[in-house]
Amino acid sequence: MKRRTLHVRSPGALDTVLREQLGVPTEEARALVEAGAVYVRGRRCRAPRTHIAPGTAVMVVLEESGSSPLAPRSRPEIRVLYEDEHLLALDKPPGIPAQPTAARAGDSLVDLASQYLGRSAGLVHRLDRHTSGVTLFGKEERATRALAEQFRRGEIRKRYVAIAAGDVPMAARVDASLSKDPSRVGRWKVSRGGGGVAAATRFERLGGADDFSIVACFPETGRTHQIRAHLASLGAPIAGDSLYEGPPRAGGLAAERCLLHAQAVAFSHSITGEPLLIESPLPGDLRAFFDRAGAVEPSGPW
């Protein structure tokens, strides 16, 4: 990522500051702001005429992943799994972040949901960039708060499907705390000596062939990377999960991303209280492993 931090010399509108200190035309300065590529005091600002005081730190993202934030990008189509006047459930494609990053607006699932609704969408849980599947949003503040409270209390049940590179027992439960792995940034590991944050995951083997297992995963807690770290602790990291040393191939099939899919979410409607079960069809890359093993996609309550 290429970025530049400006220390504002004289007061003025944000687009004027960018024009003067970056040496770009006013139209480009405004476009950078509206694209979400400009941060004022560490917070994204999309209003070009925002007044900026002298000494203010302004950070501008000039390039990410080799391209300008103003370069046109194709946006993935979103699939609506469920919608009513209060809630929205989308089928997150792999490869896009759940929330905006330091690039332009429009590239995250939150952005896509907000564009679909025509107003801000209330994200209440996150999937990793390369994880696909069910993602819930509140369409109004009341619904978002109530849904977030259900997540906080652990009342929302989730079923994931993973392709594990190794043998997993027919039924297993890992109850092991997690802590940050000092040997690699971004990775978590099982805390054998105590400490860390409590985490528990239940696993059911759905099938397998050659050197992989198809696993249904039921997280009992909501820790970062807990399914990935717990499967790695069993000696069966998720295929394609390079952070946890999952191989790029399994069973003769390519794993071009971390093969983890949020396949189902069960919860009580945050306003009406009715029970809901929302399921996401298996994406093609996981479906290939099911076909290879002759396994059946899980469906229905658990």
Secondary structure, DSSP 8 states (H G I E B T S, - for coil): -EEEEEE--S-EEHHHHHHHHH---HHHHHHHHHTT-EEETTEE---TT-EE-TT-EEEEEEEBTTB-TTS-------EEEEE-SSEEEEEE-TTS-SS--SS-TTSSHHHHHHHHHTS--EE-----TT-EEEEEEESSHHHHHHHHHHHHTT--EEEEEEEESS---SEEEEE--EEE-TTSTT-EEE-TTS-SB--EEEEEEEEEETTEEEEEEEESS--TTHHHHHHHHTT--BTT-GGGT--SEETTEE--S--EEEEEEEEE-TTT--EEEEE----HHHHHHHHHHT-----S--
